[in-house]
Amino acid sequence: MARRSRRKHLVPGADAQMSAFKAEVMRREGYVVNPSRPDDVKYEVAKSLGIPLEHGYNGQLSTESAGQIGGQIGGAMVKELVRMAQEKLARQNTEH
């Protein structure tokens, strides 16, 4: 199967902000995150899940294992986005 190209954000130039958001969310989740390399948090997540993710080629990983790593990160980010939206809606309701 051909490797997918890197996903692009809907808003041009949002890469840096999304990386910073990921770093902050994962730091709050208790992971060690290097702010200059937030994508490396996947190795911390993999280690905590007992998944042997290495730098470079990881063709031996099952789809399930890769999904567990990405799901942990993406799930935490989505939960935080929902929390932020709920907080914003609550503020708007109290202002009116």
Buried (B, 14 or more C-beta within 10 A) or exposed (E): EEEEEEEEEEEEEEEEEBBEBBBBBBBEBEBEBEEEEBEEBBBBBBEEEEBEBEEEEBEEBEEEBBEBBEBBBEEBBEEBEEEEEEEEEEEEEEEE
